[in-house]
Amino acid sequence: MPRISQWFIGTAVIYVIIGMVGGIIMGAKQDFSLAPAHAHLNLIGWVSLALMGFYYNANREKAETRLATVQFWVSTIGLWIMIPGLVLALRMVPAGEPIVIAGSIITLIGMILFAVAIFRRAPGRA
C-alpha cells in the first residue's frame, strides 16, 4: 500500500476513534449539543479521508505525486481547524465562527485538490 494511502487511512481511523469516544460521552451525558461537530469529524475525518486513502491505493501512480501529499496535508489541517472551531461555535464562543469558516474553506480546498488528482491524467500515461 502506498505511504499516502496509509496516512489517509491511518488518520481516518484515529478520527473515527475520537468521534466514537465523543459520541459515547455525549450519550452518557445525554448532552448532544456537539452532535454537529461529531458528525463532521466522522464524515470528513473518517469517511472522506478513508475513501481518499482507498482511491490512492487503487491508483498508485497518483499516490506517488506531490499533489497527493499536498492534498493530504491541506485536508488534514482544514479538519484540525474546522472541528475545534465548530466546537467553539456550538458552545457560543464568538471566536469559533471565523475559525470554523477558515477550517471549512481549507477543507474545501483539500476536496478540490482531490478532484484535481482524480481528473488529472496519471503520470506516465499518454
C-alpha positions in Angstrom: 0.0 0.0 0.0 1.4 3.4 -0.9 2.5 5.5 2.1 0.0 8.3 1.3 -2.8 5.7 1.5 -1.6 4.6 4.9 -1.5 8.3 6.0 -5.1 8.8 4.9 -6.5 5.6 6.3 -4.4 5.7 9.5 -5.5 9.2 10.3 -9.1 8.4 9.4 -9.0 5.5 12.0 -7.8 8.0 14.6 -10.6 10.4 13.8 -13.3 7.7 14.0 -12.0 6.6 17.4 -12.1 10.2 18.6 -15.6 10.5 17.1 -16.8 7.3 18.7 -15.4 8.3 22.1 -17.1 11.7 21.7 -20.4 10.0 20.8 -20.2 7.8 23.8 -19.5 10.7 26.1 -22.5 12.6 24.5 -24.7 9.6 25.1 -23.6 9.1 28.7 -24.2 12.8 29.5 -27.4 13.0 27.4 -26.0 16.2 26.0 -26.0 16.2 22.2 -25.1 19.8 21.7 -21.9 18.9 20.0 -23.5 16.4 17.6 -22.7 18.6 14.5 -19.0 18.5 15.4 -19.2 14.8 16.0 -20.9 14.3 12.6 -18.4 16.5 10.7 -15.5 14.7 12.3 -16.9 11.3 11.4 -18.0 12.2 7.8 -15.0 14.3 6.8 -12.3 12.8 9.1 -13.3 9.1 8.9 -15.4 8.6 5.7 -13.9 11.1 3.3 -10.2 10.6 4.3 -10.6 6.8 4.3 -12.1 6.9 0.8 -9.3 9.1 -0.4 -6.8 6.6 1.0 -8.6 3.8 -0.8 -8.6 5.8 -4.0 -4.9 6.4 -3.8 -4.3 2.7 -3.1 -6.2 1.8 -6.2 -4.4 4.5 -8.3 -0.8 4.1 -7.2 0.7 6.3 -9.9 -1.4 9.2 -8.5 -0.5 8.3 -4.9 3.2 9.0 -5.6 2.6 12.5 -6.8 3.3 15.7 -4.8 -0.3 16.6 -5.3 -1.4 13.7 -3.2 0.8 14.7 -0.3 -0.3 18.3 -0.5 -3.9 17.3 -0.6 -3.4 15.1 2.5 -2.0 18.0 4.5 -4.5 20.6 3.3 -7.4 18.2 4.1 -5.9 17.3 7.5 -5.1 20.9 8.5 -8.5 22.0 7.4 -10.1 19.4 9.6 -7.8 20.3 12.6 -9.0 23.9 12.3 -12.7 23.3 11.4 -13.6 20.8 14.2 -12.3 22.9 17.2 -13.8 26.0 15.6 -17.2 24.2 15.3 -17.0 23.1 18.9 -16.4 26.7 19.9 -19.2 28.0 17.7 -21.6 25.4 19.2 -20.5 26.5 22.6 -21.5 30.1 21.6 -17.9 31.3 21.8 -17.7 34.3 19.3 -14.2 33.4 18.1 -15.4 30.0 17.0 -17.3 31.2 13.9 -14.3 32.7 12.0 -12.3 29.6 12.9 -14.9 27.2 11.6 -15.2 29.2 8.4 -11.5 29.2 7.8 -11.3 25.5 8.5 -14.2 24.8 6.2 -12.6 26.7 3.4 -9.3 24.9 3.8 -11.2 21.6 3.9 -13.0 22.5 0.7 -9.7 23.3 -0.9 -8.5 19.9 0.1 -11.5 18.3 -1.6 -10.9 20.4 -4.7 -7.3 19.2 -4.8 -8.6 15.6 -4.5 -10.9 16.3 -7.5 -7.9 17.6 -9.4 -6.0 14.4 -8.5 -8.9 12.3 -9.8 -9.3 14.1 -13.1 -5.7 14.7 -13.8 -4.1 12.2 -16.1 -1.8 9.8 -14.2 1.9 10.4 -14.6 3.5 8.4 -17.4 0.2 7.9 -19.3 -0.4 9.4 -22.7 
